[in-house]
Amino acid sequence: MVVEDASRRAARRGSGSPSALRRANTERLVAVLRYRGPSTQASLARATGLSPATVSNLVRMLAEDGQVVTGTTTANGRRAVEVSLAEQHRSVAAGIDVGRRHVRLLLVAEDGEVLAESFEGLPVGHSLQACFALVEELLDRALAEVSLERADLVGAGVGIPGPIDARTGLVGHAALLPEWVGLHVRQALEDHLQLPVTVDNDANLGALAEARWGAHAGVPDLAYVKVASGIGAGLILGGQLHRGHIGITGEIGHLQVSSFGQVCRCGNRGCLETVAAVPTLLAGLEASVGRTPRTSELLQLVQSGDLAALRVLEDAGLVLGQVLGGLCNLLNPAVIVLGGPLMPVGDLLLAAVRRGLERATTPVVAAATTVTLESFGARAEALGAAAVAHAAERVRR
């Protein structure tokens, strides 16, 4: 859809003369390469609506100018010419994932290729100043790795573990980063980095990464569920990210699953997070371990077959599955993707979630819903952040 819109804009600009039409067709072809990455000449002709002869001539011209490079590949059992943008003409964005205890930064081309990656831990309760300074340090480190400067970037996308009010741009009260509540993150980071910045909830960005580049790319109805310190969902409905009335959707961690359960950080009682979020699982192992273990220790215990660890994981999966069954009854997604730090033992969690989902929805809906693990591991949110930065640049373009 984005490429088609860009093509139409280019065509409108190109009306009036042969040279203007050639320029518009060139822009159309380059827009497809930026969005799809390396493509055969035949697929470029189909995507742009241009004739094979026109595409061949444009590719030859762009190759002579050093804007594209060509090579040979195989398509449908036949040799074909593959076309890709030259490195200096690729669009690159920064994708930044800010968590409670980490910052991950990727430099990502528009076709989804990760060019550089930086990661550092942060202490719980870190200050905004410390986080912003670390973001800047990781950005400069990644840029140096690929010999780029900030001016070469089209922008930066940033994901945070909390809701963002679309009316004000402010971080909502349920964020896992209390120091950020009430902050206008986009404006603050734009001032700090001197780059165009787009900000979104981390679960939304995980959903965007899966919908664009994941194993189920192109599925029009998909839910990405991140199980971590909190539990949130990003919803792709009808091929578009669903943001709702004020931009705060997918807060499934605050659905009540127990009327008289523990008080949640949001102020309500018995929320899903109080039963199935990672800190709850760790607290549930205090009696058997003798202290609160780390997430890495929980994973090791599960992999070794520890009965207590397997029990808390299964209990969490069953309750999460029941909530997701309600999501299926309401929205009927084709695919539910699970993500977060528990994914190294995800198959065990997946089995429990599947059982919980089947208990909470009709057999026909359960049978038609794929529940699977994320495609990108810890990179998902940062990849989604880069995707929204690229999308914002296409709008500006």
KEDOGU-881219 format. One line per 10 residues: their letters; for each residue x, y, z of C-alpha. Coordinates in steps of 0.2 Angstrom, whole numbers. Example, Ala and Ser with C-alpha at 12.3 -4.5 7.8 and 13.67 -1.06 7.14 Angstrom:
<rs>
as	62/-22/39 | 68/-5/36
</rs>
This chain:
<rs>
mvvedasrra	0/0/0 | 14/12/4 | 23/9/-11 | 8/11/-22 | 4/28/-14 | 22/33/-17 | 20/27/-35 | 4/37/-38 | 12/53/-31 | 27/51/-42
arrgsgspsa	16/48/-57 | 7/64/-53 | 23/74/-52 | 29/66/-68 | 15/71/-80 | 19/83/-94 | 35/78/-103 | 45/62/-107 | 59/67/-96 | 47/70/-81
lrranterlv	39/54/-84 | 55/45/-84 | 60/53/-68 | 43/48/-60 | 45/30/-66 | 63/30/-59 | 56/36/-42 | 43/23/-43 | 56/9/-45 | 67/15/-32
avlryrgpst	52/17/-20 | 49/-2/-23 | 67/-7/-20 | 68/3/-4 | 52/-5/3 | 55/-23/-3 | 74/-24/-4 | 83/-34/-18 | 70/-39/-32 | 71/-47/-49
qaslaratgl	67/-36/-64 | 51/-46/-67 | 45/-43/-49 | 49/-25/-51 | 38/-24/-67 | 24/-32/-58 | 26/-21/-42 | 27/-4/-52 | 15/-8/-66 | 29/-3/-79
spatvsnlvr	33/-14/-94 | 48/-26/-93 | 57/-16/-106 | 55/0/-96 | 61/-8/-80 | 76/-15/-90 | 81/2/-96 | 78/11/-80 | 89/-2/-71 | 103/0/-84
mlaedgqvvt	102/19/-81 | 102/17/-62 | 117/5/-63 | 127/17/-74 | 124/30/-61 | 129/19/-47 | 112/20/-38 | 109/1/-40 | 119/-15/-42 | 113/-30/-52
gtttangrra	117/-48/-50 | 110/-65/-56 | 98/-76/-46 | 86/-90/-49 | 67/-87/-50 | 55/-101/-54 | 69/-112/-60 | 76/-99/-72 | 91/-87/-71 | 85/-69/-68
vevslaeqhr	93/-52/-65 | 92/-46/-46 | 92/-28/-43 | 96/-20/-26 | 100/-2/-21 | 118/3/-19 | 123/5/0 | 125/24/-1 | 107/25/-8 | 99/14/5
svaagidvgr	87/22/17 | 92/18/35 | 83/21/52 | 87/19/70 | 76/7/80 | 77/10/99 | 69/-2/112 | 69/5/130 | 65/-7/143 | 65/-7/162
rhvrlllvae	83/-13/162 | 90/-11/145 | 92/-1/129 | 93/-10/112 | 97/0/97 | 97/-6/79 | 101/2/62 | 89/-5/50 | 88/-3/31 | 70/-1/24
dgevlaesfe	70/-19/18 | 73/-25/36 | 91/-29/35 | 100/-25/52 | 116/-16/48 | 122/-13/66 | 116/-17/84 | 121/-10/101 | 114/-16/118 | 117/-11/136
glpvghslqa	109/-14/153 | 101/-1/164 | 98/-1/183 | 80/-2/188 | 74/16/192 | 86/24/180 | 85/42/178 | 79/50/161 | 96/58/159 | 105/42/161
cfalveelld	94/33/148 | 95/47/136 | 114/48/137 | 115/29/135 | 104/30/119 | 115/43/112 | 131/33/116 | 123/17/108 | 118/27/92 | 135/34/90
ralaevsler	143/17/92 | 132/9/79 | 134/23/67 | 153/22/68 | 152/3/65 | 144/6/48 | 153/22/44 | 137/33/44 | 133/49/53 | 117/55/61
adlvgagvgi	113/65/45 | 112/49/35 | 97/43/45 | 79/46/40 | 75/46/58 | 73/35/74 | 58/25/81 | 57/22/100 | 48/9/109 | 44/10/128
pgpidartgl	34/-2/140 | 19/9/143 | 4/17/135 | 5/33/126 | -10/45/125 | -12/50/107 | -21/66/112 | -6/73/121 | 9/62/116 | 12/59/135
vghaallpew	17/43/143 | 2/36/153 | 1/31/171 | 2/12/168 | 20/13/161 | 33/1/168 | 45/16/168 | 37/28/182 | 51/41/179 | 44/43/161
vglhvrqale	25/46/166 | 19/62/160 | 34/65/148 | 32/70/130 | 45/57/124 | 45/61/106 | 49/80/109 | 62/76/122 | 71/64/111 | 70/74/96
dhlqlpvtvd	78/88/105 | 92/77/112 | 96/67/96 | 92/81/83 | 83/68/73 | 65/65/68 | 58/53/81 | 42/42/82 | 37/34/98 | 25/20/102
ndanlgalae	21/6/114 | 33/-9/113 | 20/-22/110 | 13/-11/95 | 30/-11/88 | 33/-30/90 | 16/-32/81 | 22/-21/67 | 39/-30/65 | 30/-47/64
arwgahagvp	17/-41/52 | 30/-33/40 | 45/-45/41 | 40/-60/52 | 36/-78/48 | 17/-72/46 | 21/-56/36 | 6/-50/27 | -7/-58/38 | -21/-45/40
dlayvkvasg	-27/-50/58 | -13/-53/70 | -10/-50/89 | 8/-49/96 | 8/-53/115 | 23/-48/125 | 25/-57/142 | 38/-48/152 | 38/-37/167 | 21/-32/161
igaglilggq	9/-40/148 | 3/-30/133 | -3/-34/115 | -1/-26/99 | -16/-28/87 | -15/-28/68 | -33/-28/61 | -37/-27/43 | -18/-25/39 | -17/-9/50
lhrghigitg	-11/-6/68 | -26/-4/79 | -23/11/91 | -41/14/97 | -49/30/102 | -35/38/112 | -20/27/106 | -21/15/121 | -25/-2/116 | -20/-20/120
eighlqvssf	-17/-17/139 | -23/-35/142 | -11/-36/157 | -24/-26/166 | -39/-37/162 | -46/-44/178 | -44/-63/180 | -47/-64/199 | -60/-53/208 | -50/-54/225
gqvcrcgnrg	-33/-56/219 | -17/-46/222 | -17/-27/220 | -9/-23/203 | 3/-8/200 | -12/0/190 | -22/1/206 | -35/-12/202 | -35/-30/209 | -33/-47/201
cletvaavpt	-26/-41/184 | -18/-54/173 | -1/-46/176 | -3/-51/195 | -4/-69/189 | 6/-71/173 | 19/-57/172 | 37/-63/174 | 40/-55/191 | 25/-65/198
llagleasvg	33/-81/191 | 49/-77/200 | 40/-73/216 | 31/-90/215 | 48/-99/216 | 54/-90/232 | 49/-105/243 | 57/-118/232 | 73/-108/228 | 75/-99/245
rtprtsellq	75/-82/237 | 68/-73/222 | 78/-80/206 | 82/-70/191 | 74/-73/174 | 89/-83/168 | 88/-94/183 | 69/-97/180 | 74/-103/162 | 87/-114/168
lvqsgdlaal	75/-122/181 | 62/-125/167 | 75/-133/155 | 81/-144/169 | 63/-150/173 | 61/-142/190 | 44/-146/195 | 40/-129/204 | 47/-119/189 | 36/-130/177
rvledaglvl	21/-127/188 | 22/-108/189 | 25/-108/170 | 10/-119/166 | -1/-109/178 | 3/-93/170 | 1/-100/152 | -16/-107/156 | -23/-90/163 | -15/-80/148
gqvlgglcnl	-23/-93/136 | -40/-90/144 | -38/-71/142 | -32/-74/124 | -47/-85/121 | -58/-70/125 | -47/-59/113 | -51/-72/99 | -70/-72/103 | -70/-53/101
lnpavivlgg	-57/-50/87 | -54/-67/79 | -36/-64/74 | -28/-77/62 | -12/-77/72 | -6/-74/90 | 12/-72/92 | 20/-73/109 | 36/-63/113 | 46/-58/128
plmpvgdlll	60/-65/139 | 52/-82/142 | 53/-87/124 | 69/-98/126 | 57/-110/134 | 42/-104/124 | 36/-121/118 | 31/-126/135 | 23/-109/138 | 15/-111/121
aavrrglera	7/-128/125 | -1/-121/141 | -7/-105/132 | -15/-116/119 | -24/-127/132 | -31/-111/141 | -36/-103/124 | -46/-119/119 | -55/-119/136 | -61/-101/133
ttpvvaaatt	-67/-100/115 | -77/-111/103 | -69/-126/95 | -71/-118/77 | -62/-102/83 | -48/-111/92 | -45/-123/77 | -43/-108/66 | -31/-98/77 | -12/-101/75
vtlesfgara	-3/-98/92 | 16/-96/89 | 32/-89/95 | 40/-73/89 | 51/-72/74 | 65/-60/80 | 68/-64/98 | 74/-49/108 | 75/-38/92 | 57/-38/89
ealgaaavah	52/-21/97 | 68/-12/90 | 64/-18/72 | 46/-12/74 | 53/5/80 | 64/6/64 | 49/1/53 | 38/16/60 | 53/28/58 | 54/22/39
aaervrr	35/24/38 | 36/42/45 | 50/46/33 | 39/40/18 | 25/52/24 | 37/66/24 | 44/62/7
</rs>
